[in-house]
């Protein structure tokens, strides 16, 4: 007998939302954040409550919002006399 319980796999959109949400925390947050939010919202609407894909979609939405918060914090830290200065 096979005693290993198979866990349901995640939807591809949920995986994309999680990956873009995490990547957006470090770079390209202006691009990856909104995409993570949209993919997470689509995934959360398609799957029922309590499913792993829905939970991953909701986490992707949270990470996407965190990306935009990081972007806002970076922009606010670079404000000098009403203009944004970026130094690389």
N, C-alpha and C positions, 0 to 999 in steps of 0.2 A: 504494500500500500504506500501511497504517496502522502506523507503527513505535512508537506509544506503547503501552507496556505498562500495562494496567489493574491497579491495586492493589485487593485485596479490601477491601470496606467493613467498618466496625466494626459490631458488634451495638449496638442501641439501649441495652441495659442496660450495655454497656461504656462508652459515651459518658456515660450518666447517672452511672455510678460515678466516672468521671474528673472530671466537672463538679462533682459534690457533694463529692468528696474535696478538690478545689482550693478550692472555695467555703468548705468547712468549716474550712480553715486560717485564715480571716479572720473569719468570723462563724457563729453557730449550730452550733458544732462538736459540741455535745452531741446535736444532731439529725442533722446531715449526716454525721457520722462513722460511726455504726452503719448508716445507710442505704447509704452507699458500700461498707461492708464486705459487706453482704448482697448488693447488686447485683453486686459484683465476684466474690463466691463463686459466685453463680448462673451468671454468665457463664463463669467459669473451669471450672466443672463441665460446661457444655454444649458447649464447644469443645475440639478436640484440641490436643495440645501443639504449640507453635511457631506457632500461628495468631495474627494480629494481635488478634483479639477476646479470646483467652485472655490474651495479654500485657497488654492494656489492663485486663482484669479484675483481674489480679494487681497492677498498678500502682494500681488503684482501691482494692484491699484495703490496700495499703501506705499510701496517702494517708488512708484512713479510720482506720487505726491511729495515724497521725501526728496526725490531728485529736484523737483521744482523749488523746494524749500532751500536746498543746498545752493541752487542757482541764485535765489534771492539773497541768501546770506553772502555769497561771493560778490554779487553786484553791490550790496550795501557796504561791504568792507572796502570796496574800491572807489567809493564816491569821494571826490575831492572838489570842493567848491562847485557843486552842481554838475560836474562832468565825470564820466567814468574813464579811469586810466588803467590800462592793462599793461603790466610789465612781465615780459617772459624771460 
